[in-house]
Amino acid sequence: MTTQMTLDSNTQTTPRHDACLDFIHNLSFESLPDTVIQQAKICLLDLLGVAAAGQSTRLSRIMSGFVQSQYPGDIPLLFEGATASACGSALYGAMLIDSVDAHDGQVLTKGHVGVTVLPALLSQICANPVDGKELLTTLVMGYEIATRAGIALHATADDYHTSGAWNGLAAAAVVARLRGLDGEKTWEAIGSAEFYGPRSQMMRCIDYPTMVKDGSGWGALAGVSCALMAEHGFTGAPAITISDEKVADIWGDLGERWYILEQYFKAYPVCRWAQPAVEAVRQIRSEHAVNPDDIAEIHIHTFHQGARLHVKHPDTTEQAQYSLPFSVASALIDGVVTAEAVAETADGLGDSRRQALSGKVITHEVEEYDALFPAERWAHARIVLNDGTELTSEPCIARGNPENPLTEDEIISKFHTLAGPYVADTRRQTIAELSMNLQTLDSDEIVAYLALLKD
Protein backbone atom coordinates (compact mmCIF):
# COMPACT_ATOMS: atom_id res chain seq x y z
CA MET A 1 0.00 0.00 0.00
CA THR A 2 1.31 3.47 -0.85
CA THR A 3 -0.15 6.93 -0.47
CA GLN A 4 0.57 10.31 -1.97
CA MET A 5 1.45 12.95 0.59
CA THR A 6 -0.94 15.81 1.28
CA LEU A 7 0.48 18.43 3.61
CA ASP A 8 -1.52 21.12 5.36
CA SER A 9 -0.64 24.60 4.14
CA ASN A 10 0.49 25.54 7.65
CA THR A 11 3.04 22.74 7.81
CA GLN A 12 6.61 24.01 7.55
CA THR A 13 8.47 21.80 5.08
CA THR A 14 11.98 21.46 3.75
CA PRO A 15 13.27 19.44 0.80
CA ARG A 16 14.70 16.93 3.30
CA HIS A 17 11.34 16.65 5.08
CA ASP A 18 9.54 16.05 1.79
CA ALA A 19 12.15 13.55 0.58
CA CYS A 20 11.85 11.58 3.81
CA LEU A 21 8.05 11.39 3.58
CA ASP A 22 8.25 10.43 -0.08
CA PHE A 23 10.68 7.65 0.75
CA ILE A 24 8.46 6.34 3.55
CA HIS A 25 5.29 6.18 1.48
CA ASN A 26 6.40 5.74 -2.11
CA LEU A 27 9.46 3.52 -2.00
CA SER A 28 8.70 0.65 -4.39
CA PHE A 29 9.93 -2.90 -4.61
CA GLU A 30 10.97 -2.28 -8.20
CA SER A 31 13.36 0.48 -7.10
CA LEU A 32 15.26 -1.79 -4.72
CA PRO A 33 18.59 -3.24 -5.87
CA ASP A 34 18.74 -7.03 -5.90
CA THR A 35 21.38 -6.96 -3.15
CA VAL A 36 19.04 -4.99 -0.91
CA ILE A 37 16.16 -7.39 -1.48
CA GLN A 38 18.37 -10.35 -0.65
CA GLN A 39 19.69 -8.65 2.47
CA ALA A 40 16.15 -7.88 3.63
CA LYS A 41 15.26 -11.57 3.43
CA ILE A 42 18.38 -12.52 5.37
CA CYS A 43 17.60 -9.89 8.04
CA LEU A 44 14.07 -11.23 8.36
CA LEU A 45 15.14 -14.85 8.74
CA ASP A 46 17.88 -13.97 11.22
CA LEU A 47 15.42 -12.03 13.38
CA LEU A 48 12.94 -14.90 13.33
CA GLY A 49 15.59 -17.33 14.54
CA VAL A 50 16.47 -15.03 17.43
CA ALA A 51 12.77 -14.58 18.26
CA ALA A 52 12.23 -18.34 18.37
CA ALA A 53 15.19 -18.79 20.70
CA GLY A 54 13.80 -16.04 22.92
CA GLN A 55 10.99 -18.36 23.95
CA SER A 56 13.44 -19.99 26.37
CA THR A 57 13.97 -16.83 28.42
CA ARG A 58 12.27 -15.68 31.62
CA LEU A 59 12.06 -12.22 30.08
CA SER A 60 9.79 -13.47 27.27
CA ARG A 61 7.48 -15.25 29.71
CA ILE A 62 7.16 -12.14 31.85
CA MET A 63 6.43 -9.93 28.83
CA SER A 64 3.93 -12.39 27.36
CA GLY A 65 1.84 -12.32 30.52
CA PHE A 66 2.22 -8.56 30.77
CA VAL A 67 1.04 -7.67 27.26
CA GLN A 68 -1.81 -10.19 27.32
CA SER A 69 -3.17 -8.64 30.52
CA GLN A 70 -2.40 -4.97 29.85
CA TYR A 71 -2.67 -4.74 26.05
CA PRO A 72 -5.38 -7.26 25.12
CA GLY A 73 -6.19 -7.71 21.45
CA ASP A 74 -6.22 -10.16 18.56
CA ILE A 75 -2.77 -9.68 17.01
CA PRO A 76 -0.67 -12.87 17.34
CA LEU A 77 2.47 -12.78 19.46
CA LEU A 78 5.58 -14.16 17.76
CA PHE A 79 5.98 -17.91 18.43
CA GLU A 80 3.79 -17.61 21.53
CA GLY A 81 0.32 -18.95 20.67
CA ALA A 82 -1.32 -15.92 22.29
CA THR A 83 -2.53 -12.48 21.19
CA ALA A 84 -2.44 -8.84 22.23
CA SER A 85 -3.13 -5.44 20.69
CA ALA A 86 -0.96 -3.98 17.96
CA CYS A 87 0.95 -1.99 20.61
CA GLY A 88 1.26 -5.03 22.85
CA SER A 89 2.43 -7.32 20.08
CA ALA A 90 5.08 -4.83 18.98
CA LEU A 91 6.31 -4.39 22.55
CA TYR A 92 6.41 -8.14 23.08
CA GLY A 93 8.08 -8.90 19.74
CA ALA A 94 10.90 -6.43 20.31
CA MET A 95 11.46 -7.58 23.90
CA LEU A 96 11.43 -11.20 22.72
CA ILE A 97 14.11 -10.58 20.09
CA ASP A 98 16.11 -8.44 22.52
CA SER A 99 16.00 -11.21 25.13
CA VAL A 100 18.58 -13.20 23.15
CA ASP A 101 21.43 -10.91 22.19
CA ALA A 102 21.96 -12.40 18.74
CA HIS A 103 20.13 -9.95 16.46
CA ASP A 104 21.56 -7.67 13.79
CA GLY A 105 23.04 -4.23 14.42
CA GLN A 106 24.92 -1.37 12.84
CA VAL A 107 28.24 0.00 14.06
CA LEU A 108 27.59 3.73 13.64
CA THR A 109 24.27 3.54 15.49
CA LYS A 110 25.97 1.50 18.23
CA GLY A 111 22.70 -0.39 18.36
CA HIS A 112 19.97 -2.39 16.66
CA VAL A 113 17.37 -1.78 13.96
CA GLY A 114 15.50 -4.93 12.99
CA VAL A 115 14.55 -5.75 16.57
CA THR A 116 11.98 -2.93 16.44
CA VAL A 117 11.20 -2.65 12.73
CA LEU A 118 10.03 -6.25 12.29
CA PRO A 119 7.63 -6.36 15.28
CA ALA A 120 6.13 -3.03 14.23
CA LEU A 121 5.59 -4.38 10.73
CA LEU A 122 4.05 -7.63 11.97
CA SER A 123 1.72 -5.72 14.29
CA GLN A 124 0.01 -4.32 11.19
CA ILE A 125 0.10 -6.98 8.49
CA CYS A 126 -1.35 -9.74 10.68
CA ALA A 127 -4.68 -7.89 10.52
CA ASN A 128 -4.18 -6.30 7.09
CA PRO A 129 -2.01 -8.62 4.98
CA VAL A 130 0.21 -7.34 2.18
CA ASP A 131 2.08 -9.31 -0.43
CA GLY A 132 5.71 -10.36 -0.05
CA LYS A 133 7.05 -7.50 -2.13
CA GLU A 134 5.38 -4.90 0.07
CA LEU A 135 6.53 -6.67 3.22
CA LEU A 136 10.14 -6.57 2.08
CA THR A 137 9.88 -2.98 0.82
CA THR A 138 8.48 -1.78 4.14
CA LEU A 139 11.15 -3.69 6.02
CA VAL A 140 13.88 -2.02 3.95
CA MET A 141 12.31 1.39 4.45
CA GLY A 142 12.31 0.85 8.19
CA TYR A 143 15.98 -0.12 8.23
CA GLU A 144 16.92 3.00 6.28
CA ILE A 145 14.94 5.38 8.48
CA ALA A 146 16.07 3.81 11.76
CA THR A 147 19.76 3.61 10.88
CA ARG A 148 19.92 7.25 9.85
CA ALA A 149 17.97 8.34 12.93
CA GLY A 150 20.43 6.41 15.11
CA ILE A 151 23.48 7.92 13.46
CA ALA A 152 21.90 11.38 13.73
CA LEU A 153 21.14 10.99 17.44
CA HIS A 154 24.68 9.89 18.24
CA ALA A 155 26.01 12.85 16.24
CA THR A 156 23.96 15.37 18.23
CA ALA A 157 23.36 13.94 21.73
CA ASP A 158 25.82 14.35 24.58
CA ASP A 159 25.41 10.87 26.01
CA TYR A 160 24.88 7.36 24.72
CA HIS A 161 21.21 6.39 24.51
CA THR A 162 19.76 2.94 23.93
CA SER A 163 18.45 1.88 20.53
CA GLY A 164 14.85 2.54 21.58
CA ALA A 165 15.65 6.25 21.59
CA TRP A 166 15.87 6.25 17.79
CA ASN A 167 14.54 3.00 16.29
CA GLY A 168 11.02 3.98 17.32
CA LEU A 169 11.02 6.54 14.50
CA ALA A 170 11.17 3.68 12.04
CA ALA A 171 8.36 1.84 13.84
CA ALA A 172 6.20 4.94 13.41
CA ALA A 173 7.18 5.21 9.75
CA VAL A 174 6.36 1.54 9.13
CA VAL A 175 2.90 1.86 10.68
CA ALA A 176 2.25 5.14 8.86
CA ARG A 177 3.04 3.52 5.50
CA LEU A 178 0.99 0.41 6.10
CA ARG A 179 -2.01 2.34 7.41
CA GLY A 180 -1.86 4.90 4.61
CA LEU A 181 -1.40 7.99 6.77
CA ASP A 182 -0.97 11.22 4.84
CA GLY A 183 2.28 13.16 4.96
CA GLU A 184 1.23 15.54 7.70
CA LYS A 185 0.12 12.77 10.07
CA THR A 186 3.22 10.75 9.26
CA TRP A 187 5.44 13.67 10.22
CA GLU A 188 3.54 14.12 13.47
CA ALA A 189 3.87 10.39 14.21
CA ILE A 190 7.63 10.41 13.68
CA GLY A 191 8.07 13.53 15.78
CA SER A 192 6.04 12.04 18.63
CA ALA A 193 7.99 8.79 18.43
CA GLU A 194 11.25 10.69 18.77
CA PHE A 195 9.87 12.74 21.66
CA TYR A 196 8.49 9.76 23.57
CA GLY A 197 11.24 7.30 22.67
CA PRO A 198 13.13 6.01 25.72
CA ARG A 199 16.19 8.22 26.11
CA SER A 200 17.65 5.63 28.46
CA GLN A 201 21.38 5.50 29.13
CA MET A 202 22.97 2.53 27.40
CA MET A 203 25.96 2.18 29.69
CA ARG A 204 23.68 1.71 32.71
CA CYS A 205 22.45 -1.58 31.28
CA ILE A 206 26.07 -2.52 30.52
CA ASP A 207 27.20 -1.84 34.08
CA TYR A 208 24.06 -3.39 35.60
CA PRO A 209 22.79 -6.03 33.14
CA THR A 210 19.11 -6.76 33.74
CA MET A 211 15.97 -7.20 31.67
CA VAL A 212 15.89 -3.52 30.67
CA LYS A 213 18.18 -4.51 27.78
CA ASP A 214 18.56 -2.05 24.87
CA GLY A 215 15.28 -0.16 25.14
CA SER A 216 14.03 -1.52 21.82
CA GLY A 217 10.77 -2.88 23.20
CA TRP A 218 9.80 0.58 24.35
CA GLY A 219 10.98 2.05 21.05
CA ALA A 220 8.58 -0.31 19.28
CA LEU A 221 5.76 0.58 21.67
CA ALA A 222 6.40 4.32 21.27
CA GLY A 223 6.60 4.15 17.48
CA VAL A 224 3.46 2.08 16.95
CA SER A 225 1.51 4.04 19.56
CA CYS A 226 2.50 7.39 18.09
CA ALA A 227 1.48 6.40 14.57
CA LEU A 228 -1.91 5.23 15.81
CA MET A 229 -2.34 8.44 17.81
CA ALA A 230 -1.35 10.56 14.82
CA GLU A 231 -3.96 8.74 12.76
CA HIS A 232 -6.52 10.23 15.14
CA GLY A 233 -5.04 13.73 14.92
CA PHE A 234 -2.43 13.75 17.72
CA THR A 235 0.34 16.26 16.99
CA GLY A 236 3.99 15.94 17.92
CA ALA A 237 7.14 18.03 18.12
CA PRO A 238 9.37 17.98 15.00
CA ALA A 239 11.78 15.08 14.66
CA ILE A 240 15.08 16.90 15.02
CA THR A 241 17.10 13.80 14.12
CA ILE A 242 15.70 14.43 10.63
CA SER A 243 15.06 18.17 10.47
CA ASP A 244 18.13 19.59 12.23
CA GLU A 245 20.56 21.11 9.74
CA LYS A 246 23.44 19.51 11.65
CA VAL A 247 22.35 16.09 10.34
CA ALA A 248 21.39 17.09 6.80
CA ASP A 249 24.24 15.09 5.28
CA ILE A 250 23.04 11.90 6.98
CA TRP A 251 19.73 12.10 5.10
CA GLY A 252 21.08 13.45 1.82
CA ASP A 253 21.69 10.01 0.30
CA LEU A 254 18.35 8.45 1.29
CA GLY A 255 17.43 6.00 -1.45
CA GLU A 256 20.98 5.95 -2.81
CA ARG A 257 23.09 4.54 0.00
CA TRP A 258 21.44 1.45 1.47
CA TYR A 259 22.28 1.12 5.14
CA ILE A 260 20.56 -2.25 5.32
CA LEU A 261 23.65 -3.55 3.50
CA GLU A 262 25.80 -2.19 6.33
CA GLN A 263 24.17 -4.16 9.14
CA TYR A 264 26.21 -6.77 10.97
CA PHE A 265 25.02 -10.24 11.92
CA LYS A 266 26.09 -11.84 15.18
CA ALA A 267 27.80 -15.20 15.22
CA TYR A 268 27.08 -15.57 18.95
CA PRO A 269 24.19 -14.59 21.29
CA VAL A 270 26.19 -12.13 23.40
CA CYS A 271 26.99 -8.43 23.26
CA ARG A 272 28.80 -7.40 20.09
CA TRP A 273 31.50 -5.73 22.17
CA ALA A 274 32.55 -9.11 23.58
CA GLN A 275 32.79 -10.82 20.22
CA PRO A 276 36.24 -9.55 19.10
CA ALA A 277 37.60 -11.07 22.32
CA VAL A 278 35.75 -14.30 21.56
CA GLU A 279 37.41 -14.46 18.14
CA ALA A 280 40.80 -13.79 19.71
CA VAL A 281 40.61 -16.73 22.12
CA ARG A 282 39.12 -18.94 19.42
CA GLN A 283 42.17 -18.19 17.29
CA ILE A 284 44.50 -19.29 20.10
CA ARG A 285 42.36 -22.35 20.80
CA SER A 286 42.46 -23.48 17.17
CA GLU A 287 46.18 -22.89 16.72
CA HIS A 288 47.38 -24.41 19.98
CA ALA A 289 44.69 -26.90 21.04
CA VAL A 290 44.52 -25.29 24.47
CA ASN A 291 43.01 -27.36 27.27
CA PRO A 292 40.95 -24.96 29.42
CA ASP A 293 42.10 -26.83 32.54
CA ASP A 294 45.69 -25.79 31.78
CA ILE A 295 44.91 -22.05 31.79
CA ALA A 296 46.12 -19.84 34.63
CA GLU A 297 45.14 -16.39 33.28
CA ILE A 298 43.31 -14.97 30.26
CA HIS A 299 44.26 -11.40 29.39
CA ILE A 300 41.90 -9.60 27.01
CA HIS A 301 43.10 -6.34 25.47
CA THR A 302 40.13 -4.45 24.09
CA PHE A 303 38.38 -1.07 23.76
CA HIS A 304 36.76 0.79 26.66
CA GLN A 305 33.18 -0.34 26.03
CA GLY A 306 34.26 -3.97 25.73
CA ALA A 307 36.14 -3.74 29.00
CA ARG A 308 32.94 -2.46 30.66
CA LEU A 309 31.38 -5.91 30.11
CA HIS A 310 32.84 -6.81 33.47
CA VAL A 311 30.62 -9.41 35.19
CA LYS A 312 32.73 -12.52 35.83
CA HIS A 313 30.23 -14.78 37.56
CA PRO A 314 26.80 -14.13 35.98
CA ASP A 315 23.65 -15.35 37.70
CA THR A 316 21.20 -14.50 34.92
CA THR A 317 20.98 -14.75 31.14
CA GLU A 318 21.13 -10.97 30.92
CA GLN A 319 24.36 -10.80 32.93
CA ALA A 320 25.89 -13.58 30.83
CA GLN A 321 25.01 -11.86 27.55
CA TYR A 322 26.75 -8.71 28.75
CA SER A 323 29.77 -10.53 30.19
CA LEU A 324 33.00 -10.52 28.22
CA PRO A 325 34.69 -12.92 30.69
CA PHE A 326 31.88 -15.48 30.53
CA SER A 327 31.70 -15.25 26.73
CA VAL A 328 35.44 -15.83 26.47
CA ALA A 329 35.31 -18.75 28.91
CA SER A 330 32.48 -20.40 26.98
CA ALA A 331 34.35 -19.98 23.69
CA LEU A 332 37.43 -21.63 25.16
CA ILE A 333 35.38 -24.57 26.45
CA ASP A 334 33.01 -25.08 23.50
CA GLY A 335 34.83 -23.46 20.59
CA VAL A 336 31.83 -21.15 20.12
CA VAL A 337 29.34 -19.31 22.34
CA THR A 338 25.90 -20.89 22.19
CA ALA A 339 22.49 -19.84 23.44
CA GLU A 340 22.64 -22.84 25.76
CA ALA A 341 25.87 -21.53 27.33
CA VAL A 342 24.18 -18.31 28.50
CA ALA A 343 20.96 -20.01 29.62
CA GLU A 344 19.98 -20.33 33.25
CA THR A 345 20.55 -24.09 33.29
CA ALA A 346 23.00 -26.56 34.81
CA ASP A 347 24.92 -26.78 31.51
CA GLY A 348 24.91 -23.01 31.07
CA LEU A 349 25.28 -20.60 33.98
CA GLY A 350 25.32 -23.49 36.40
CA ASP A 351 28.44 -25.05 34.85
CA SER A 352 31.19 -24.63 37.45
CA ARG A 353 33.88 -25.00 34.79
CA ARG A 354 32.55 -22.00 32.84
CA GLN A 355 32.27 -19.93 35.99
CA ALA A 356 35.78 -20.82 37.15
CA LEU A 357 37.37 -20.04 33.79
CA SER A 358 35.45 -16.77 33.58
CA GLY A 359 37.06 -15.76 36.86
CA LYS A 360 40.50 -16.03 35.24
CA VAL A 361 39.79 -13.29 32.69
CA ILE A 362 41.59 -9.96 33.14
CA THR A 363 40.63 -7.09 30.81
CA HIS A 364 42.89 -4.27 29.65
CA GLU A 365 41.81 -1.14 27.82
CA VAL A 366 43.86 -0.32 24.71
CA GLU A 367 44.05 3.31 23.63
CA GLU A 368 44.53 2.43 19.96
CA TYR A 369 41.38 0.29 19.98
CA ASP A 370 39.44 3.06 21.73
CA ALA A 371 40.32 5.45 18.92
CA LEU A 372 38.76 3.13 16.34
CA PHE A 373 35.42 2.71 18.14
CA PRO A 374 32.53 2.67 17.12
CA ALA A 375 33.32 2.15 13.44
CA GLU A 376 35.69 -0.67 14.35
CA ARG A 377 35.84 -2.94 17.42
CA TRP A 378 39.09 -4.80 18.08
CA ALA A 379 40.60 -7.07 20.71
CA HIS A 380 43.50 -9.44 21.16
CA ALA A 381 44.12 -12.11 23.79
CA ARG A 382 47.08 -13.36 25.78
CA ILE A 383 46.63 -16.67 27.58
CA VAL A 384 49.04 -17.71 30.33
CA LEU A 385 49.17 -21.46 31.00
CA ASN A 386 49.88 -23.09 34.35
CA ASP A 387 53.44 -23.92 33.22
CA GLY A 388 54.14 -20.26 32.37
CA THR A 389 53.72 -20.59 28.60
CA GLU A 390 52.15 -17.49 27.01
CA LEU A 391 50.01 -17.64 23.87
CA THR A 392 49.02 -14.44 22.08
CA SER A 393 46.49 -13.89 19.31
CA GLU A 394 46.53 -11.43 16.46
CA PRO A 395 44.19 -8.42 16.77
CA CYS A 396 40.68 -9.61 15.93
CA ILE A 397 37.34 -8.13 14.93
CA ALA A 398 33.98 -9.81 15.31
CA ARG A 399 32.72 -11.99 12.49
CA GLY A 400 29.60 -10.83 10.67
CA ASN A 401 30.53 -7.24 9.78
CA PRO A 402 30.02 -6.18 6.15
CA GLU A 403 33.81 -6.34 5.69
CA ASN A 404 34.03 -9.66 7.54
CA PRO A 405 30.65 -11.23 6.75
CA LEU A 406 28.95 -14.42 7.68
CA THR A 407 27.92 -16.26 4.53
CA GLU A 408 24.27 -16.63 3.64
CA ASP A 409 24.54 -20.33 4.42
CA GLU A 410 25.97 -19.52 7.86
CA ILE A 411 23.06 -17.20 8.64
CA ILE A 412 20.52 -19.78 7.49
CA SER A 413 22.31 -22.37 9.64
CA LYS A 414 22.19 -19.92 12.56
CA PHE A 415 18.42 -19.66 12.13
CA HIS A 416 18.05 -23.44 12.35
CA THR A 417 20.42 -23.66 15.33
CA LEU A 418 18.58 -20.99 17.30
CA ALA A 419 15.06 -22.05 16.37
CA GLY A 420 15.70 -25.80 16.37
CA PRO A 421 14.83 -26.52 20.01
CA TYR A 422 11.54 -24.59 19.76
CA VAL A 423 10.21 -25.02 16.21
CA ALA A 424 9.59 -28.44 14.63
CA ASP A 425 11.87 -29.41 11.74
CA THR A 426 9.30 -29.35 8.92
CA ARG A 427 7.76 -26.07 10.04
CA ARG A 428 11.19 -24.51 10.54
CA GLN A 429 12.32 -25.56 7.08
CA THR A 430 9.15 -24.10 5.57
CA ILE A 431 9.70 -20.80 7.36
CA ALA A 432 13.25 -20.63 6.01
CA GLU A 433 12.24 -21.48 2.44
CA LEU A 434 9.35 -19.01 2.36
CA SER A 435 11.43 -16.25 3.96
CA MET A 436 14.08 -16.62 1.27
CA ASN A 437 11.43 -16.48 -1.47
CA LEU A 438 9.16 -13.89 0.09
CA GLN A 439 8.91 -11.67 -2.98
CA THR A 440 6.98 -14.44 -4.79
CA LEU A 441 4.18 -14.64 -2.20
CA ASP A 442 0.81 -12.97 -2.70
CA SER A 443 -1.20 -11.64 0.23
CA ASP A 444 -3.06 -14.93 0.77
CA GLU A 445 0.24 -16.79 0.87
CA ILE A 446 1.58 -14.22 3.34
CA VAL A 447 -1.35 -15.07 5.63
CA ALA A 448 -0.25 -18.72 5.55
CA TYR A 449 3.35 -17.66 6.17
CA LEU A 450 2.35 -15.56 9.18
CA ALA A 451 0.43 -18.51 10.59
CA LEU A 452 3.74 -20.37 10.85
CA LEU A 453 5.05 -17.64 13.16
CA LYS A 454 2.21 -17.75 15.68
CA ASP A 455 3.20 -20.52 18.06
C-alpha positions, 0 to 999 in steps of 0.5 A: 500500500502506498499513499501520496502525501498531502500536507496542510498549508500551515506545515513548515516543510523542507526538501529533506522533510519532503524527501523523507516522507516520499521515501516512507510512502512511495518507495517501491519494490521495483526500485530496490537493488537485488542486493538490498532485497536479498539482504532484507530476506536474510535480516528477516530470517535472522530475526525470526531465529532469534525470536524463536530462541527467545521463547526460552527466556524468563524475560519473554514469559514475563512480557507475554503475561504482561502484554496479554493482561495490559494490552489485550487484542487479537494480534498474534504474538511471535511464536507464543500462541497468544494475542495482544493489541498492535501496541502489545504485540510490537512491545512483546516482539521487540522484547522477545528478540532483545532477550537473546542478544543475537540480532543484527546491528549497525556500528555507527548507530551502536545499536539495533534496527531490525529488533523494532522494525520487524515487530512493528511491521508484523503488528500491522500486516497480521490484521491487514495482509500485504504481499511479499514484495510490500513486506520486504519494501516496508522492512527495507524502508524501516531499516533506512529510516532507523539507521539514519535516525540512530546515526543522527542521534549519536552525532547530536546527543551528549550521552549514549542512549539505547536503541529505543531512543531512535529506532522507534522513529522507524516503527512509526514510519512503518505503521504510517506507511501500512495504514496509509497515513498522509504526509502531515500525520506521518510527520507528526507520528515520527516527531512524537515517536522521537519525543516519547522514545526512551532516552535511556542510558545505554551504559547503565544496562552494561554496568548493571545487566538486567531485563531492561536490555537495549530499550528496543521494546519501548521504542517499538511501543512508542513508534506504533503508539504514536502512529496510531495516535497521529492517525486520530489527529495527535500532533507531535514536536518535530523530529530533530534527528531528521530536520536539524541542519546539523544532520542534513548530510546523513539524510542526503543520500536516502534511497541511494546509499542502502544502510541495510547492507551495512548491518552486521550479523552476530555469530554468537548470542552475546553483546557485540563488544565481547565478540572480538575477544571471543574471536581472539581466544578462538584463534589461540584455541584453534592454533594451539589446542589449548586445554581450558584446565591448563589455563592460569590467566586470560588477558583480554586487550580491548576497547573501553566499552568492551572492558565495561562488560565486566561481570565474571560470575553471571547469575542471569541470562542478561548478565551472561550476555553482557559478560566478556569474561563469561563469553570468552570462557564459553568460547574456550570450552566449547569453541563457540558461544551458544544460546545454551551456554548463557541459559539459566541451566546446569549446563549453562550458567550453572556449569562450574567449569565456565564460571571458574574459567570466567574468573581467570579473565583480566581485561585491559583497555587499549588506547589504539582500539578506543580510537577506532570505536565505534566504526571498528571494534578490536581485541587481542588475547594473551593466555598464560598457561599453568606452566608459564607458557604465554600464547598471544592472538593477532588483533581480531574483529567480530565476524559478521561485519560487512567487511568480515561477513557471515555467509548466507549459508551460515546465517541460514544455519544460525536460524536453524540452530537458534530455532531448532529446540523450539520449532519443529523441523518441517515447520522450521524448514518451511519458514526458512524457504518461504522467507528466502522467497518472500517476494513471490508470495501474494497476500493470501500466501503471506497469511499462511506464512504468518500462521507459521510464526504464531506458536 
